[in-house]
Amino acid sequence: MFFKPTMGVGLAVLCLAVNVGSSFIKLGQQGYENVVVRVNDDVPSTDCVKIIDRIQVMMQEASNAMCKALDNRAYLGNVTILVPLNWTADGNCLVDSSITWPRIHQVDFVVGQDHPAYGSRPFSLQYGGCGVSSLGSVHLPLSFLNGASAKGVAIAHEWFHYRYGVFDEIGINGDPLYPNGYQITQTESSILPTSCTNVPLKGNWLGNEWQNSYDNDNVTSSIMFSTELPTINRLCTKDDHLKAPPTKQNWLCGGRSVSEIVYSHSDFISNSQSMICNQTRFSVATDTHRGYHIVLDVSSAMVVNNLMEKAKFAASHFIWYLPEGSFVSVDTFGDSYSKVQEPIELNMTTKNSLLASLDKIQETSGNTAALGLALDNAVQMFHQGMEIIFVTAAQQVPSNFSIYVEEFRRHLIAPHILALSVQTSKLFSPLARDGWLYSIPTWTKTPLVAGTKHWNPQTWIIDTMQSIYSRMRSYRAKIEERTIQMLSGWTNGTFQLDSPATNLLFSFYHLDDGNAMNFRKGFLFSPLNEECSILLVKEISLYTADCQITTFEKGTWSYFIDVTGSSMVRMDVWFEANSISPVKVESWTNSFQNQPINWATGRVIVYALVTEQQRAVSGLNPVVHLIGDNATDVIISVTLNENNPSDVTKGDGIYSAQLINLPRYSTHFSYILEIIGGTGTVDFGIFNGHPSAGSSIPSSQPTPRPTSFNRYVYGGSFQLIYPYDGRDVFPPGRITNLAILNFNSNNSTVELNWTGPKDDYDASTNYIKWFAITGEDDGTPGVETSYFNGTIQPLPGSLDRMTYTINVPKTNKSRNVYYRVYGMDTSGNKGQSSNIATVYVPAIIFPIDPEDEPQLLPAALFWFLIGLACVCLLLLVAIAIVFVRRQLDARKRKAMAADWIQIGETTLDLKAPNSSKETARKSEPEVPDFHANSTPSPRRSNEYFSSRWSDNSYSAGSEVYQQPERIFTTARIEAPADSKVHERPPLRPGLSTYSFGGDWAGNASPPMNVTPSPKKVPPPPPQRKFFAYPSDMSNSENKMKRTLQFGDIDNTPLASSPSYLAAQLKKVSKL
């Protein structure tokens, strides 16, 4: 059956799918070149001039923002705006017809209607790890284009996703991996917003949402954090990057800053200098695609396994199912070059003629000497709007093949190369760098049995060429493939069409020579019982349905075929839905630019994207059947899932699997992806956040699909550098929930807690018990210190709950310490680093340099000087204590001597030699004439005492009274109290109040006349009494104090003779 869709409708359908293709962008001294912005067919042409102008303004703003963020190292140099073909009918929408290279499947930006799930927000889907470009193109909704707000930073944000593979630095409320707030473990901590800014962000929490304040004028980074703050125009660098926040960038890029990842991209390897960011140059063009140029290898290499006949049949099959109006040209090469068919527009007549020409092609016994001529003509055909398809098994290429490779790159050609041998894949890999390389298995181990899966080179080539059409133009979904045993009589069966279609391709062909079967007639019936005839295309022995139906209804379709004889046949069913978006499935691998993968150091990952009406379809189980190039290898089947660690965002419709059981002898692999009987769910809600910011896209309105569906996706392939030898090179899974359970600041210990992974990317059943713990702090950024490497047993009653306590090194500076944990298996394979757990460690002393500058002294010298200063301080204190004690002792002795010895005008010399009592008595001074002119000392009328102050003064009130240098006081010189010879005489009652002296017999001195002082006489100083020190004093001190004690119980003044006191003091001084 053949149906002719309009070219415009075919383009409209493709825009709804996310295409996995290469781009011709390159960075030079004139900025980025060959940037393509595509306008979808669903954008009306009525405002074409206005839309083109707005696109130019928007992309200029984006170029300015990129230039600022990248420090003048890159900008958009030239941009081609690819408008729909029907826009050219409007005379106002002028296009440059000389631009023939852009294709709608290889664009960088797409302007179209708002996305049904993500609304008016620009976005790009990220599927790979750090540094992996995003999937497809950057989507720019039409309402975003028409909005009044500035768009430059927002587009630059998506460009960094798309081109450099960096991630957002903002959190999502409630996200398990990237929450919008976090805490650094410390004694007192607050919740901080998940961000990366050059200065602390100001704002406050309103419930669970962070609100930026208006006072953030100094915040200039990062573009990957926010596009809403007007002052943000830069990226976080290594110097101001924050490792603690749980951002997607930190998690997937190991704590490295966005600028580090950006500048490690190949764009900047040879462009390390800044440049002048000129105005962007714009041009307007259309997709000049007209059809396909097929180049067939007819060299002797195509004789093996009858590859020539299989290739011719596949090419004929492909041409037959191309829509009318398409152009096709065919060349062959071997030891000579031939143009089998110049470009020709297809219709039923030209198709039959072309198929007849293909049938006449014969292989040659020569080599591929004429390959250069075929490549030259392919360049010409490309500029005439033809896509280039090579089908070859060439075992050698011309010596100047590298020149043709550069020629293809210079003309921006992305060829499709179907390599029918391992050697061919290696030779043509450089030519397919910007295009697609399909490694076609040339053997089969599947049995040719009815009802079982069967693949051979012919089926692979046919299905791969159909996938090229689906990739390039309208999405063509394969919904059924069967191996059927045809026997004489009627053969019937059914298949399910899960979506209304505008085109249905029903066919079957022989898997054997078909000579034993004769086709009589056949019918295909729709769910509404509409009838289609099944016809035979004799030129290629292809059986197909011819339906005169405008819309093919979904539901159960039935076929009936009447034959004589028998044959084993392959039945295939594809459909197209130009006006309705059915379930679409695309698949690809992590092989970048068709480069071989080193399985010893890298992973082999297969991806699939499943969408319906541009919304993600969840809950499916896609299966990949992997076939190697060596016939001794078995076919391996692997199930893809949504929660594989290799998929960075859940809920976006992307499924993946990491291959851990590769065939042993093959280096080139092809695979088919199947979804059989899938239903799944579709979320019809609107997600207001960025689809790539969180760990998953929340589902708000999940709706089960009403019908099941089948999909068979071909075209996937990859290469290995060398065959997998069976060694265990697959590391454990990644630890995702490392946390700090406790931080003890007193003993400086941190208790870490996490869930242990399983081996082999979590695909094994063996739990990991060997871990490596590292840390990095602010003092030594970029340097990971190993804290532990060994076995840790899980907590009791658990298989995977781990905890470990680490001693945190003490320093004299406060700092953040960032911990990571790696799982390690018994083969020594080390898993990816865990998420970062951060603890704030305060300094043990104040920082040496509060400005956080380098220390002025080495640590050893610093602590030596501190110790020396402490020793000197202790010595000074000891010297001061000794000095003060000596001074106090001296003053005390002097004061005592002055009080007791200075009687009259004679002062005994304590240093005089010791003398007997008789000598002392002879030397006693006589009582002076008390009637001499002198000023008497102050006296109290009711007491007799003797007292002397060391400074000869005392104070009373505000006046200071100086006492005379010589003090004459009421005293009685008596014998010592312990003397037995002289008794202490009683106090004579008749003694005058102010009388002086007296002899030993108690005779009083005559009274004297005292003239009162005209001055105010203050009260006398308080009476001083000395008592014996307690028993804790030394014996000598007690003896001295007892000797100098005076005053009895009645406060009666006592006095010892000067000679006696002198003798006693001399005796005491010798103790």
HUJOZI-V322769 format. One record per backbone hydrogen bond with DSSP energy under -1.0 kcal/mol. CO is the residue of the C=O (numbers start at 1). NH is the residue of the N-H. If there is no record, write none. Layout:
# HUJOZI-V322769
co & nh
CO & NH
CO & NH
This chain:
# HUJOZI-V322769
co & nh
6 & 10
7 & 11
8 & 12
9 & 13
10 & 14
11 & 15
13 & 16
14 & 17
26 & 33
28 & 31
31 & 28
32 & 77
32 & 78
33 & 26
35 & 80
36 & 108
36 & 109
37 & 82
38 & 111
40 & 43
45 & 48
47 & 51
48 & 52
49 & 53
50 & 54
51 & 55
52 & 56
53 & 57
54 & 58
55 & 59
56 & 60
57 & 61
58 & 62
59 & 63
60 & 64
61 & 65
62 & 66
63 & 67
64 & 68
65 & 69
66 & 70
67 & 72
68 & 71
72 & 275
75 & 32
77 & 281
78 & 35
79 & 283
80 & 37
81 & 285
82 & 39
84 & 87
85 & 88
87 & 90
90 & 93
92 & 94
96 & 99
103 & 106
108 & 138
109 & 38
110 & 140
111 & 40
112 & 142
115 & 119
117 & 687
118 & 121
119 & 115
123 & 139
125 & 135
129 & 132
138 & 110
139 & 123
140 & 112
141 & 145
142 & 146
151 & 155
152 & 156
153 & 157
154 & 158
155 & 159
156 & 160
157 & 161
158 & 162
159 & 163
160 & 166
165 & 131
168 & 249
172 & 175
178 & 172
180 & 194
182 & 192
185 & 840
192 & 182
202 & 213
204 & 211
206 & 209
209 & 206
211 & 204
216 & 219
220 & 233
220 & 234
222 & 225
222 & 226
224 & 169
229 & 232
234 & 223
236 & 259
237 & 241
245 & 247
247 & 251
248 & 252
249 & 253
250 & 255
253 & 256
257 & 261
258 & 262
259 & 263
262 & 265
265 & 268
266 & 269
276 & 278
281 & 79
283 & 81
284 & 96
285 & 83
290 & 327
291 & 387
292 & 329
293 & 389
294 & 331
295 & 391
296 & 333
298 & 364
299 & 302
300 & 303
302 & 308
303 & 306
304 & 307
306 & 310
307 & 311
308 & 312
309 & 313
310 & 314
311 & 315
312 & 316
313 & 317
314 & 318
315 & 319
316 & 320
317 & 321
319 & 322
323 & 326
326 & 346
327 & 292
328 & 344
329 & 294
330 & 340
330 & 341
331 & 296
332 & 338
333 & 298
334 & 370
336 & 334
338 & 332
341 & 330
344 & 328
346 & 325
347 & 351
348 & 352
349 & 353
350 & 354
351 & 355
352 & 356
353 & 357
354 & 358
355 & 359
358 & 361
366 & 300
368 & 371
370 & 374
371 & 375
372 & 376
373 & 377
374 & 378
375 & 379
376 & 380
377 & 381
378 & 382
379 & 383
381 & 386
382 & 385
385 & 290
385 & 291
387 & 293
388 & 416
389 & 295
390 & 418
391 & 297
392 & 420
398 & 401
400 & 403
401 & 405
402 & 406
403 & 407
404 & 408
405 & 409
406 & 410
407 & 411
408 & 413
409 & 412
415 & 436
416 & 390
417 & 438
418 & 392
419 & 440
421 & 425
422 & 426
423 & 427
424 & 428
428 & 432
430 & 433
436 & 417
438 & 419
447 & 449
449 & 452
456 & 460
457 & 461
458 & 462
459 & 463
460 & 464
461 & 465
462 & 466
463 & 467
464 & 468
465 & 469
466 & 470
467 & 471
468 & 472
469 & 473
477 & 575
478 & 712
480 & 573
482 & 571
483 & 451
484 & 569
486 & 567
489 & 563
491 & 561
493 & 559
495 & 557
497 & 555
501 & 552
503 & 576
505 & 574
506 & 545
507 & 572
508 & 543
509 & 570
514 & 517
516 & 566
518 & 564
521 & 562
522 & 534
523 & 560
524 & 532
525 & 558
526 & 529
530 & 526
532 & 524
533 & 546
535 & 544
537 & 540
537 & 542
542 & 537
543 & 508
544 & 535
546 & 533
552 & 501
555 & 497
557 & 495
558 & 525
559 & 493
560 & 523
561 & 491
562 & 520
562 & 521
563 & 489
564 & 518
567 & 486
568 & 511
569 & 484
570 & 509
571 & 482
572 & 507
573 & 479
573 & 480
574 & 505
575 & 477
576 & 502
576 & 503
584 & 611
586 & 609
588 & 607
592 & 595
597 & 721
598 & 601
598 & 602
604 & 659
605 & 590
606 & 657
607 & 588
608 & 655
609 & 586
610 & 617
611 & 584
612 & 615
615 & 612
618 & 681
622 & 640
623 & 674
624 & 638
625 & 672
626 & 636
627 & 670
630 & 633
636 & 626
638 & 624
641 & 656
644 & 647
650 & 697
653 & 610
655 & 608
656 & 641
657 & 606
667 & 720
669 & 718
670 & 627
672 & 625
673 & 713
674 & 623
675 & 711
678 & 709
680 & 705
681 & 618
682 & 703
690 & 693
695 & 650
701 & 684
703 & 682
709 & 678
711 & 675
713 & 673
716 & 671
718 & 669
719 & 597
727 & 729
731 & 761
739 & 753
742 & 751
744 & 749
748 & 808
749 & 744
750 & 806
751 & 741
751 & 742
752 & 804
753 & 739
754 & 802
757 & 768
758 & 733
759 & 764
760 & 763
766 & 759
769 & 792
770 & 824
771 & 790
772 & 822
773 & 787
773 & 788
774 & 820
775 & 785
776 & 818
780 & 783
785 & 775
788 & 773
790 & 771
795 & 798
800 & 756
801 & 795
802 & 754
804 & 752
806 & 750
811 & 844
815 & 841
816 & 778
817 & 839
818 & 776
819 & 837
820 & 774
821 & 834
822 & 772
823 & 831
825 & 828
829 & 825
837 & 819
838 & 185
839 & 817
841 & 815
849 & 852
858 & 862
859 & 863
860 & 864
861 & 865
862 & 866
863 & 867
864 & 868
865 & 869
866 & 870
867 & 871
868 & 872
869 & 873
870 & 874
871 & 875
872 & 876
873 & 877
874 & 878
875 & 879
876 & 880
877 & 881
878 & 882
879 & 883
880 & 884
881 & 885
882 & 886
883 & 887
884 & 888
885 & 889
886 & 890
887 & 891
888 & 892
889 & 893
890 & 894
891 & 895
892 & 896
893 & 897
894 & 898
895 & 899
896 & 900
897 & 901
901 & 903
903 & 906
909 & 912
916 & 920
917 & 921
918 & 922
919 & 923
921 & 924
929 & 932
949 & 952
952 & 963
954 & 961
956 & 959
959 & 956
961 & 954
976 & 979
988 & 991
999 & 1002
1003 & 999
1030 & 1033
1034 & 1038
1035 & 1039
1036 & 1040
1037 & 1041
1038 & 1042
1039 & 1043
1040 & 1044
1048 & 1051
1055 & 974
1057 & 1061
1058 & 1062
1059 & 1063
1060 & 1064
1061 & 1065
1062 & 1066
1063 & 1067
1064 & 1068
1065 & 1069
1068 & 1071
